[in-house]
């Protein structure tokens, strides 16, 4: 019986491998994992122990993928209405709800076990709280309750570098909170740009995103204001001595480019700029954290030589 069940599971995984992968939102999880790894690297003046770097990152990625799969499950009826999401595995009928739930529980449990085994209880608990924050509190309640959903719920999405930091140190300190703050402030302009582009979908699904409830002009203004705030926040690693000139140069150049997108979106009123703004916001965050990492290890090289 057990052998038959395992064979059935393997056959299902082979047949639906792409569907299961899509459940995890791999591009989002890749960015989450990268920022978590940067948090690990910045948490220590030396090299991160390889078991923490490898298995800690894998654990965070698996739990992020679990949260994404639960998001698919909770949002399956809304996804069926929206053009952007109607071909996802659940609304398209490729997977059943029980398969998605089983998959989410399996990879979430594995991720939690890896964090407990190779990092520390604090990281495991904080990662689990982040999973609940995104998959349950944001997806099930905040998303449908208020146009400030992404602002309030953004804390869950901002956690990865903090999780990476605590995986190495075992505690939360100012550096971890600063990395958290950067992603927290980045989230609203990033997501609202997409919400402008897909506002008709959200309106059809009765999701109170900001451009639906307060209009596109109001949303464009808030994208600009949050991008200005983000530019200022990203100067803090340099001002506090956490990072040096290499990071500062990267943060300023990337920030000016992001501000350029936000200013054009606001000034022209051209909604066609919303999607390019969203696209650049992803490259922006990747570049910013790459600059943090490069600056950190450049400083170490200078000390050694």
TORVEX-934293 format. One record per residue: residue number from 1; residue in one letter; z, y, x of N, C-alpha, C in turn. Coordinates in steps of 0.2 Angstrom, whole numbers. Each point is the difference from the previous one (the first is absolute). Layout:
% TORVEX-934293
(rec NUM, 'a', (Z, Y, X), (Z, Y, X), (Z, Y, X)),
...
***
This chain:
% TORVEX-934293
(rec 1, 'x', (0, -6, 4), (0, 6, -4), (0, 6, 4)),
(rec 2, 'x', (4, 0, 5), (1, 6, 5), (-7, 1, 4)),
(rec 3, 'x', (-3, -6, 2), (-6, 1, 4), (-6, 3, -5)),
(rec 4, 'x', (0, -3, -6), (-5, 3, -5), (1, 8, -1)),
(rec 5, 'x', (6, 2, -1), (2, 7, -1), (-2, 4, 6)),
(rec 6, 'x', (1, -3, 6), (-2, 4, 6), (-8, 0, 1)),
(rec 7, 'x', (-3, -5, -2), (-7, 0, 0), (-3, 5, -5)),
(rec 8, 'x', (3, 0, -6), (-2, 5, -5), (1, 7, 3)),
(rec 9, 'x', (5, 1, 3), (2, 7, 2), (-5, 2, 6)),
(rec 10, 'x', (-2, -5, 4), (-4, 2, 6), (-7, 1, -3)),
(rec 11, 'x', (-2, -4, -5), (-7, 1, -3), (0, 7, -4)),
(rec 12, 'x', (5, 2, -3), (0, 6, -3), (0, 6, 5)),
(rec 13, 'x', (4, -1, 5), (-1, 5, 6), (-6, 1, 3)),
(rec 14, 'x', (-4, -5, 1), (-7, 0, 2), (-4, 3, -5)),
(rec 15, 'x', (1, -1, -6), (-5, 2, -5), (1, 8, -2)),
(rec 16, 'x', (7, 1, 1), (2, 7, -2), (2, 4, 6)),
(rec 17, 'x', (-1, -2, 6), (2, 4, 6), (-1, 7, 0)),
(rec 18, 'x', (-6, 2, -2), (-1, 8, 0), (4, 3, -6)),
(rec 19, 'x', (1, -4, -5), (4, 3, -6), (7, 1, 2)),
(rec 20, 'x', (3, -5, 3), (7, 1, 3), (0, 6, 5)),
(rec 21, 'x', (-5, 0, 4), (1, 5, 5), (-1, 7, -3)),
(rec 22, 'x', (-4, 1, -5), (-1, 6, -4), (7, 2, -3)),
(rec 23, 'x', (4, -5, -2), (6, 2, -3), (5, 4, 4)),
(rec 24, 'x', (-1, -2, 7), (5, 3, 5), (-2, 8, 2)),
(rec 25, 'x', (-6, 2, -3), (-3, 7, 2), (0, 0, 8)),
(rec 26, 'x', (-4, -4, 3), (0, 0, 7), (0, 6, 4)),
(rec 27, 'x', (-5, 5, -2), (0, 6, 4), (6, 4, -1)),
(rec 28, 'x', (3, 0, -6), (7, 4, 0), (5, -4, 4)),
(rec 29, 'x', (0, -6, 0), (5, -4, 4), (-1, 1, 7)),
(rec 30, 'x', (-6, 0, 2), (-2, 2, 8), (3, 6, 2)),
(rec 31, 'x', (-1, 6, -4), (3, 6, 2), (8, 0, 0)),
(rec 32, 'x', (3, -4, -5), (7, -1, -1), (2, -3, 7)),
(rec 33, 'x', (-3, -5, 2), (2, -4, 5), (-1, 4, 7)),
(rec 34, 'x', (-5, 4, 0), (-1, 4, 6), (6, 5, 1)),
(rec 35, 'x', (1, 3, -5), (6, 5, 0), (6, -3, 1)),
(rec 36, 'x', (1, -6, -2), (7, -3, 1), (0, -2, 8)),
(rec 37, 'x', (-6, -2, 2), (0, -2, 8), (1, 6, 4)),
(rec 38, 'x', (-2, 6, -2), (1, 6, 4), (7, 2, -1)),
(rec 39, 'x', (3, -1, -6), (7, 1, 0), (4, -4, 5)),
(rec 40, 'x', (-2, -7, 0), (4, -4, 5), (-1, 3, 7)),
(rec 41, 'x', (-6, 1, 2), (-2, 3, 7), (4, 6, 2)),
(rec 42, 'x', (1, 5, -5), (3, 6, 1), (8, -1, 0)),
(rec 43, 'x', (2, -5, -2), (7, -1, -1), (4, -2, 7)),
(rec 44, 'x', (-4, -2, 5), (3, -2, 6), (-4, 3, 6)),
(rec 45, 'x', (3, 2, 5), (-3, 3, 6), (-3, -5, 5)),
(rec 46, 'x', (0, -7, -2), (-3, -5, 4), (-5, -4, -5)),
(rec 47, 'x', (-1, -6, 2), (-5, -4, -5), (4, -3, -5)),
(rec 48, 'x', (-3, -1, -6), (3, -3, -6), (0, -8, 2)),
(rec 49, 'x', (6, -3, -1), (0, -8, 1), (-6, -3, -4)),
(rec 50, 'x', (-4, -4, 3), (-6, -3, -4), (2, -3, -7)),
(rec 51, 'x', (6, -4, 0), (1, -3, -7), (1, 5, -5)),
(rec 52, 'x', (3, 5, 1), (1, 6, -5), (-7, 3, -1)),
(rec 53, 'x', (-4, 1, 5), (-6, 4, -2), (-5, -5, -4)),
(rec 54, 'x', (0, -6, 2), (-5, -5, -3), (3, -2, -7)),
(rec 55, 'x', (6, -3, 0), (3, -3, -7), (2, 6, -4)),
(rec 56, 'x', (3, 5, 3), (2, 6, -4), (-5, 3, -4)),
(rec 57, 'x', (-6, 1, 4), (-6, 3, -3), (-3, -4, -6)),
(rec 58, 'x', (0, -7, 2), (-2, -5, -5), (4, 0, -6)),
(rec 59, 'x', (6, 0, 1), (5, 0, -6), (-1, 6, -5)),
(rec 60, 'x', (-1, 6, 4), (-1, 6, -4), (-6, 0, -4)),
(rec 61, 'x', (-6, -2, 4), (-6, -1, -3), (0, -5, -6)),
(rec 62, 'x', (3, -5, 0), (0, -5, -5), (4, 3, -6)),
(rec 63, 'x', (6, 3, 1), (3, 3, -6), (-4, 6, -3)),
(rec 64, 'x', (-3, 4, 4), (-5, 5, -3), (-5, -3, -4)),
(rec 65, 'x', (-3, -6, 3), (-5, -4, -4), (3, -2, -7)),
(rec 66, 'x', (6, -3, 1), (3, -2, -6), (1, 5, -6)),
(rec 67, 'x', (2, 6, 3), (1, 6, -5), (-7, 2, -3)),
(rec 68, 'x', (-5, -1, 4), (-7, 2, -3), (-2, -5, -5)),
(rec 69, 'x', (2, -6, 1), (-2, -6, -5), (3, 1, -6)),
(rec 70, 'x', (7, 2, 0), (4, 1, -6), (-3, 6, -3)),
(rec 71, 'x', (-2, 5, 3), (-4, 6, -3), (-6, -2, -4)),
(rec 72, 'x', (-4, -4, 3), (-6, -3, -3), (3, -3, -7)),
(rec 73, 'x', (5, -4, 0), (3, -4, -5), (2, 5, -6)),
(rec 74, 'x', (4, 5, 2), (3, 4, -5), (-6, 5, -3)),
(rec 75, 'x', (-5, 2, 4), (-5, 4, -2), (-6, -3, -3)),
(rec 76, 'x', (0, -7, -1), (-6, -3, -2), (-4, 3, -6)),
(rec 77, 'x', (4, 2, -5), (-3, 2, -6), (-3, 7, 1)),
(rec 78, 'x', (4, 4, 4), (-3, 7, 2), (-6, -1, 4)),
(rec 79, 'x', (0, -4, 5), (-5, -1, 4), (-7, -2, -3)),
(rec 80, 'x', (1, -4, -6), (-6, -2, -4), (-3, 6, -3)),
(rec 81, 'x', (3, 5, -1), (-3, 6, -3), (-3, 5, 5)),
(rec 82, 'x', (2, 0, 6), (-2, 5, 5), (-6, -3, 4)),
(rec 83, 'x', (-5, 4, 0), (-6, -2, 4), (1, -2, 7)),
(rec 84, 'x', (5, 3, 3), (1, -1, 7), (4, -7, 1)),
(rec 85, 'x', (3, -3, -5), (4, -6, 1), (-2, -5, -4)),
(rec 86, 'x', (-5, 1, -5), (-1, -6, -5), (-3, -6, 3)),
(rec 87, 'x', (-2, 0, 7), (-3, -6, 3), (6, -3, 4)),
(rec 88, 'x', (6, 2, 0), (5, -3, 4), (1, -8, -3)),
(rec 89, 'x', (3, -4, 4), (1, -7, -1), (3, -1, -7)),
(rec 90, 'x', (5, 3, -2), (3, -1, -7), (-4, 2, -6)),
(rec 91, 'x', (-2, 7, 0), (-4, 2, -6), (-7, -4, 0)),
(rec 92, 'x', (-3, -2, 5), (-6, -3, 0), (0, -8, -1)),
(rec 93, 'x', (6, -2, -1), (1, -7, -2), (0, -5, 6)),
(rec 94, 'x', (-1, 2, 6), (0, -4, 6), (7, -4, 2)),
(rec 95, 'x', (5, 4, -2), (7, -3, 1), (4, 1, -7)),
(rec 96, 'x', (5, -5, -1), (4, 0, -5), (7, 4, 2)),
(rec 97, 'x', (3, 2, -5), (7, 4, 2), (5, -4, 4)),
(rec 98, 'x', (0, -7, -2), (5, -4, 3), (-2, -1, 8)),
(rec 99, 'x', (-7, 0, 1), (-2, -1, 7), (2, 6, 4)),
(rec 100, 'x', (-1, 6, -3), (2, 6, 4), (7, 0, 1)),
(rec 101, 'x', (4, -1, -5), (7, 0, 1), (3, -5, 5)),
(rec 102, 'x', (-3, -6, 0), (2, -5, 5), (-2, 2, 7)),
(rec 103, 'x', (-6, 3, 1), (-2, 2, 6), (4, 6, 3)),
(rec 104, 'x', (2, 5, -5), (4, 5, 2), (7, -2, 2)),
(rec 105, 'x', (3, -5, -3), (7, -2, 1), (-1, -4, 7)),
(rec 106, 'x', (-5, -4, 1), (0, -4, 6), (-1, 4, 6)),
(rec 107, 'x', (-4, 5, 0), (-1, 4, 6), (6, 5, 1)),
(rec 108, 'x', (3, 2, -5), (5, 5, 0), (6, -4, 3)),
(rec 109, 'x', (1, -6, -2), (6, -4, 2), (-1, -1, 8)),
(rec 110, 'x', (-6, -2, 2), (-2, -1, 7), (2, 6, 4)),
(rec 111, 'x', (-3, 6, -3), (1, 6, 4), (8, 1, 1)),
(rec 112, 'x', (4, 0, -5), (7, 1, 0), (3, -5, 5)),
(rec 113, 'x', (-2, -6, 0), (3, -5, 5), (-2, 2, 7)),
(rec 114, 'x', (-6, 2, 1), (-1, 2, 7), (4, 6, 2)),
(rec 115, 'x', (1, 5, -4), (4, 6, 1), (7, -2, 2)),
(rec 116, 'x', (3, -5, -4), (7, -2, 1), (0, -4, 6)),
(rec 117, 'x', (-5, -4, 2), (0, -4, 6), (-1, 4, 7)),
(rec 118, 'x', (-4, 5, -1), (-2, 3, 7), (1, 8, 0)),
(rec 119, 'x', (3, 3, -5), (2, 7, 1), (8, 0, -2)),
(rec 120, 'x', (1, 3, -6), (7, 1, -1), (1, 0, -8)),
(rec 121, 'x', (6, -1, -2), (1, 1, -8), (-2, 7, -3)),
(rec 122, 'x', (2, 5, 4), (-2, 7, -2), (-7, 1, -2)),
(rec 123, 'x', (-4, -3, 5), (-8, 1, -1), (-2, -4, -6)),
(rec 124, 'x', (3, -6, -1), (-2, -5, -5), (2, 3, -7)),
(rec 125, 'x', (6, 3, 0), (2, 3, -7), (-4, 6, -1)),
(rec 126, 'x', (-1, 5, 5), (-4, 6, -2), (-7, -2, -2)),
(rec 127, 'x', (-3, -5, 3), (-7, -2, -1), (0, -3, -8)),
(rec 128, 'x', (5, -4, -1), (0, -2, -7), (1, 5, -5)),
(rec 129, 'x', (4, 5, 2), (1, 6, -5), (-7, 4, -1)),
(rec 130, 'x', (-3, 0, 6), (-7, 4, -1), (-5, -4, -4)),
(rec 131, 'x', (1, -7, 0), (-5, -4, -4), (2, 1, -7)),
(rec 132, 'x', (7, 0, -2), (2, 1, -7), (-2, 8, -2)),
(rec 133, 'x', (1, 4, 5), (-2, 7, -2), (-7, 1, -2)),
(rec 134, 'x', (-5, -3, 4), (-7, 1, -2), (-2, -5, -6)),
(rec 135, 'x', (2, -6, 1), (-3, -5, -5), (3, 0, -7)),
(rec 136, 'x', (6, 3, 0), (4, 0, -6), (1, 7, -3)),
(rec 137, 'x', (4, 4, 4), (2, 6, -2), (-6, 5, -1)),
(rec 138, 'x', (-4, 0, 5), (-6, 5, 0), (-5, -3, -5)),
(rec 139, 'x', (-2, -6, 1), (-6, -3, -4), (2, -1, -7)),
(rec 140, 'x', (6, -2, -2), (2, -2, -7), (2, 6, -3)),
(rec 141, 'x', (4, 5, 3), (3, 5, -4), (-3, 7, 2)),
(rec 142, 'x', (1, 2, 7), (-2, 7, 1), (-7, 2, -1)),
(rec 143, 'x', (-5, -5, 2), (-7, 1, -1), (-2, 2, -7)),
(rec 144, 'x', (4, -3, -5), (-2, 2, -7), (5, 5, -3)),
(rec 145, 'x', (5, 2, 4), (5, 5, -3), (-1, 7, 2)),
(rec 146, 'x', (-3, 2, 5), (0, 7, 2), (-6, 1, 5)),
(rec 147, 'x', (-3, 6, 0), (-5, 2, 4), (2, 1, 8)),
(rec 148, 'x', (7, 0, 0), (3, 0, 7), (1, -7, 3)),
(rec 149, 'x', (-3, -5, -3), (1, -7, 2), (-1, -1, 7)),
(rec 150, 'x', (-5, 3, 3), (-2, -1, 7), (5, 3, 5)),
(rec 151, 'x', (3, 6, -3), (5, 3, 4), (6, -4, 1)),
(rec 152, 'x', (3, -2, -6), (6, -3, -1), (-1, -7, 3)),
(rec 153, 'x', (-5, -4, -1), (-1, -6, 2), (-3, -1, 7)),
(rec 154, 'x', (-1, 6, 3), (-3, 0, 7), (5, -3, 5)),
(rec 155, 'x', (6, 0, -1), (5, -2, 4), (-1, -7, 3)),
(rec 156, 'x', (-2, -4, -5), (-2, -7, 2), (-5, -1, 4)),
(rec 157, 'x', (-6, 4, -1), (-5, 0, 5), (1, 3, 6)),
(rec 158, 'x', (5, 4, 1), (1, 4, 6), (5, -4, 5)),
(rec 159, 'x', (2, -6, -3), (5, -4, 4), (-2, -4, 6)),
(rec 160, 'x', (-7, -2, 1), (-1, -4, 6), (2, 2, 7)),
(rec 161, 'x', (-1, 6, 2), (2, 2, 7), (7, 0, 0)),
(rec 162, 'x', (4, 1, -5), (7, 0, 0), (2, -8, 1)),
(rec 163, 'x', (-3, -4, -4), (1, -7, 1), (-1, -3, 7)),
(rec 164, 'x', (-6, 2, 3), (-1, -1, 7), (5, 2, 4)),
(rec 165, 'x', (2, 6, -1), (6, 3, 5), (6, -4, -1)),
(rec 166, 'x', (2, -2, -6), (6, -4, -1), (0, -7, 3)),
(rec 167, 'x', (-6, -3, 0), (-1, -6, 2), (1, -1, 7)),
(rec 168, 'x', (0, 6, 4), (1, 0, 7), (7, 2, 2)),
(rec 169, 'x', (3, 5, -4), (6, 3, 2), (6, -3, -5)),
(rec 170, 'x', (-2, -2, -6), (5, -3, -4), (4, 6, -4)),
(rec 171, 'x', (-2, 6, 1), (3, 6, -4), (-5, 5, -1)),
(rec 172, 'x', (1, 4, -5), (-4, 6, -2), (3, 6, 4)),
(rec 173, 'x', (-5, 4, 3), (2, 6, 3), (-5, 5, -1)),
(rec 174, 'x', (0, 6, 3), (-4, 6, -2), (-7, -1, 2)),
(rec 175, 'x', (-2, -4, 5), (-7, -1, 2), (-3, -5, -6)),
(rec 176, 'x', (4, -4, -3), (-3, -5, -5), (-1, 5, -6)),
(rec 177, 'x', (5, 4, -2), (-1, 4, -6), (-5, 5, 1)),
(rec 178, 'x', (-2, 2, 6), (-5, 5, 1), (-7, -3, -1)),
(rec 179, 'x', (-1, -6, 2), (-6, -4, -1), (-1, -1, -8)),
(rec 180, 'x', (6, -2, -3), (0, -1, -7), (-2, 6, -4)),
(rec 181, 'x', (2, 6, 2), (-1, 6, -3), (-8, 2, 1)),
(rec 182, 'x', (-3, -1, 5), (-7, 1, 1), (-4, -3, -5)),
(rec 183, 'x', (1, -7, -1), (-4, -4, -5), (2, 2, -7)),
(rec 184, 'x', (6, 2, -1), (2, 2, -7), (-3, 6, -2)),
(rec 185, 'x', (-1, 5, 5), (-4, 6, -2), (-7, -1, 0)),
(rec 186, 'x', (-3, -4, 4), (-7, -2, 0), (-2, -3, -7)),
(rec 187, 'x', (4, -4, -3), (-2, -4, -6), (-3, 4, -5)),
(rec 188, 'x', (3, 6, -3), (-2, 3, -6), (-8, 3, 2)),
(rec 189, 'x', (-1, 4, 5), (-7, 2, 1), (-5, -6, 0)),
(rec 190, 'x', (2, -5, 4), (-4, -6, 1), (-2, -3, -7)),
(rec 191, 'x', (5, -1, -4), (-1, -4, -6), (-3, 5, -6)),
(rec 192, 'x', (2, 6, 0), (-3, 5, -5), (-7, 1, 1)),
(rec 193, 'x', (-2, 0, 6), (-8, 0, 1), (-3, -5, -3)),
(rec 194, 'x', (2, -6, 0), (-3, -6, -3), (1, 1, -8)),
(rec 195, 'x', (6, 2, -2), (1, 1, -7), (-5, 5, -3)),
(rec 196, 'x', (-2, 5, 3), (-5, 5, -2), (-7, -4, -1)),
(rec 197, 'x', (-1, -4, 5), (-7, -3, 0), (0, -5, -6)),
(rec 198, 'x', (6, -3, -1), (0, -6, -6), (4, 2, -6)),
(rec 199, 'x', (0, 7, -1), (5, 2, -6), (-2, -2, -6)),
(rec 200, 'x', (-7, -1, -1), (-2, -3, -7), (3, -7, -1)),
(rec 201, 'x', (0, -4, 5), (2, -7, 0), (8, 1, -2)),
(rec 202, 'x', (4, 4, 3), (7, 1, -1), (1, 2, -7)),
(rec 203, 'x', (-4, 5, -3), (0, 2, -7), (-1, -5, -5)),
(rec 204, 'x', (-5, -4, 2), (-2, -6, -5), (6, -5, 0)),
(rec 205, 'x', (3, -1, 6), (5, -5, 0), (7, 3, -2)),
(rec 206, 'x', (0, 7, -2), (6, 3, -2), (6, 0, 6)),
(rec 207, 'x', (-3, 1, 6), (5, 1, 5), (1, 7, 2)),
(rec 208, 'x', (6, 3, 0), (0, 7, 0), (0, 3, 8)),
(rec 209, 'x', (-6, -1, 3), (-1, 3, 6), (0, 7, 0)),
(rec 210, 'x', (1, 4, 5), (1, 7, 0), (-7, 3, -2)),
(rec 211, 'x', (-6, -2, 2), (-6, 4, -3), (-1, -2, -7)),
(rec 212, 'x', (3, -5, -3), (-1, -2, -7), (5, 5, -4)),
(rec 213, 'x', (6, 0, 2), (5, 4, -4), (0, 8, 1)),
(rec 214, 'x', (-2, 2, 7), (1, 7, 1), (-7, 3, 2)),
(rec 215, 'x', (-5, -4, 0), (-7, 3, 2), (-2, -1, 7)),
(rec 216, 'x', (-6, 0, 2), (-3, -1, 6), (2, 7, 5)),
(rec 217, 'x', (0, 6, -3), (1, 6, 4), (7, 0, 3)),
(rec 218, 'x', (5, -2, -5), (7, -1, 2), (1, -5, 6)),
(rec 219, 'x', (-4, -6, -1), (1, -5, 5), (-3, 2, 7)),
(rec 220, 'x', (-6, 4, 0), (-3, 2, 6), (5, 5, 3)),
(rec 221, 'x', (4, 4, -3), (5, 5, 3), (5, -4, 3)),
(rec 222, 'x', (3, -5, -3), (5, -4, 2), (-2, -4, 6)),
(rec 223, 'x', (-6, -3, 0), (-3, -3, 6), (1, 5, 6)),
(rec 224, 'x', (-3, 6, -1), (0, 5, 6), (8, 1, 2)),
(rec 225, 'x', (4, 1, -5), (7, 2, 2), (3, -6, 4)),
(rec 226, 'x', (-1, -6, -3), (3, -5, 4), (-3, -2, 7)),
(rec 227, 'x', (-6, 2, 0), (-3, -1, 7), (2, 5, 5)),
(rec 228, 'x', (2, 7, -2), (3, 5, 4), (7, -3, 2)),
(rec 229, 'x', (4, -2, -5), (6, -3, 2), (0, -6, 5)),
(rec 230, 'x', (-5, -4, -1), (-1, -6, 4), (-2, 3, 7)),
(rec 231, 'x', (-4, 5, 1), (-1, 3, 7), (6, 2, 3)),
(rec 232, 'x', (4, 3, -4), (7, 3, 3), (4, -6, 2)),
(rec 233, 'x', (1, -5, -4), (4, -6, 1), (-2, -4, 6)),
(rec 234, 'x', (-7, 0, 1), (-2, -4, 6), (1, 3, 7)),
(rec 235, 'x', (2, 7, -1), (2, 3, 7), (7, -2, 2)),
(rec 236, 'x', (4, -3, -5), (7, -1, 2), (1, -5, 5)),
(rec 237, 'x', (-4, -6, 1), (1, -4, 6), (0, 4, 6)),
(rec 238, 'x', (-5, 5, 1), (0, 3, 6), (6, 5, 1)),
(rec 239, 'x', (1, 4, -6), (6, 5, 1), (7, -3, 1)),
(rec 240, 'x', (0, -7, -2), (7, -3, 1), (0, -4, 6)),
(rec 241, 'x', (-5, 0, 4), (0, -3, 6), (-2, -8, 0)),
(rec 242, 'x', (-2, -2, -6), (-1, -7, -1), (-7, -2, 3)),
(rec 243, 'x', (-5, 5, 0), (-6, -1, 3), (-2, 6, 4)),
(rec 244, 'x', (-6, -1, 4), (-2, 6, 4), (-6, 3, -1)),
(rec 245, 'x', (-4, 2, 5), (-5, 5, -1), (-6, -4, -3)),
(rec 246, 'x', (-1, -7, 2), (-6, -4, -2), (1, 0, -7)),
(rec 247, 'x', (6, -2, -3), (0, -1, -7), (-1, 7, -4)),
(rec 248, 'x', (3, 5, 3), (-1, 7, -3), (-7, 2, -1)),
(rec 249, 'x', (-4, -1, 6), (-7, 1, -1), (-4, -4, -5)),
(rec 250, 'x', (2, -6, -1), (-3, -5, -5), (2, 3, -7)),
(rec 251, 'x', (7, 1, -1), (2, 2, -6), (-3, 7, -3)),
(rec 252, 'x', (-1, 5, 5), (-3, 6, -2), (-7, -1, -2)),
(rec 253, 'x', (-4, -4, 5), (-7, -1, -2), (-1, -3, -6)),
(rec 254, 'x', (3, -6, -1), (0, -4, -6), (2, 5, -6)),
(rec 255, 'x', (5, 3, 0), (3, 5, -5), (-5, 5, -2)),
(rec 256, 'x', (-3, 3, 5), (-5, 5, -2), (-6, -3, -4)),
(rec 257, 'x', (-2, -6, 2), (-5, -3, -3), (2, -2, -7)),
(rec 258, 'x', (6, -2, -1), (2, -2, -7), (1, 6, -4)),
(rec 259, 'x', (2, 6, 3), (1, 6, -4), (-7, 2, -2)),
(rec 260, 'x', (-5, -1, 5), (-7, 2, -2), (-2, -3, -6)),
(rec 261, 'x', (1, -7, -1), (-2, -3, -6), (4, 3, -6)),
(rec 262, 'x', (6, 1, 1), (4, 2, -6), (-2, 7, -2)),
(rec 263, 'x', (-1, 4, 5), (-2, 7, -2), (-7, 0, -4)),
(rec 264, 'x', (-5, -4, 3), (-7, 0, -3), (1, -3, -7)),
(rec 265, 'x', (4, -5, -1), (1, -3, -7), (3, 5, -5)),
(rec 266, 'x', (5, 4, 3), (3, 5, -4), (-5, 6, -2)),
(rec 267, 'x', (-3, 3, 6), (-4, 6, -1), (-6, -1, -4)),
(rec 268, 'x', (-4, -6, 1), (-6, -1, -3), (0, -2, -7)),
(rec 269, 'x', (6, -4, -1), (0, -3, -7), (-5, -6, -1)),
(rec 270, 'x', (-2, -2, 6), (-5, -6, -1), (3, -6, 1)),
(rec 271, 'x', (0, -4, -6), (4, -6, 0), (-3, -6, 4)),
(rec 272, 'x', (-6, 2, 2), (-4, -5, 4), (4, -1, 7)),
(rec 273, 'x', (4, 5, 2), (3, 0, 6), (7, -4, 0)),
(rec 274, 'x', (2, -2, -6), (6, -4, -1), (0, -6, 4)),
(rec 275, 'x', (-6, -4, -1), (0, -7, 4), (0, 1, 7)),
(rec 276, 'x', (-4, 4, 3), (0, 1, 7), (7, 2, 3)),
(rec 277, 'x', (3, 5, -4), (7, 2, 2), (5, -6, 0)),
(rec 278, 'x', (-1, -5, -5), (4, -6, 0), (-2, -4, 6)),
(rec 279, 'x', (-6, -1, 1), (-2, -4, 6), (2, 2, 6)),
(rec 280, 'x', (0, 7, 1), (3, 3, 7), (7, -1, 0)),
(rec 281, 'x', (4, 0, -5), (7, 0, 0), (2, -7, 3)),
(rec 282, 'x', (-4, -5, -1), (2, -6, 3), (-1, 0, 7)),
(rec 283, 'x', (-6, 2, 2), (-1, 1, 8), (5, 5, 3)),
(rec 284, 'x', (2, 5, -4), (5, 5, 3), (6, -4, 2)),
(rec 285, 'x', (3, -4, -5), (6, -3, 1), (0, -5, 6)),
(rec 286, 'x', (-6, -4, 0), (-1, -5, 6), (0, 4, 6)),
(rec 287, 'x', (-4, 6, 1), (0, 4, 6), (6, 3, 2)),
(rec 288, 'x', (4, 2, -5), (7, 3, 1), (4, -5, 4)),
(rec 289, 'x', (1, -6, -3), (4, -5, 3), (-2, -3, 6)),
(rec 290, 'x', (-7, 0, 1), (-3, -2, 6), (2, 6, 6)),
(rec 291, 'x', (0, 6, -2), (2, 5, 5), (7, 0, 1)),
(rec 292, 'x', (5, -2, -4), (7, -1, 1), (0, -6, 5)),
(rec 293, 'x', (-3, -5, -1), (0, -6, 5), (-2, 2, 7)),
(rec 294, 'x', (-6, 3, 0), (-3, 2, 6), (4, 4, 4)),
(rec 295, 'x', (3, 5, -3), (5, 5, 3), (6, -4, 3)),
(rec 296, 'x', (3, -4, -4), (6, -4, 2), (-1, -4, 6)),
(rec 297, 'x', (-6, -3, 1), (-1, -5, 5), (-3, 4, 6)),
(rec 298, 'x', (-3, 6, -1), (-2, 4, 6), (6, 3, 3)),
(rec 299, 'x', (5, 2, -4), (6, 2, 3), (4, -5, 4)),
(rec 300, 'x', (-1, -6, -2), (3, -6, 4), (-3, -1, 7)),
(rec 301, 'x', (-7, 1, -1), (-4, -1, 6), (1, 5, 5)),
(rec 302, 'x', (1, 7, -2), (2, 5, 5), (7, -1, 3)),
(rec 303, 'x', (4, -3, -4), (7, -1, 3), (0, -6, 5)),
(rec 304, 'x', (-5, -5, -1), (0, -5, 5), (-4, 2, 6)),
(rec 305, 'x', (-5, 4, 0), (-4, 2, 5), (2, 7, 3)),
***
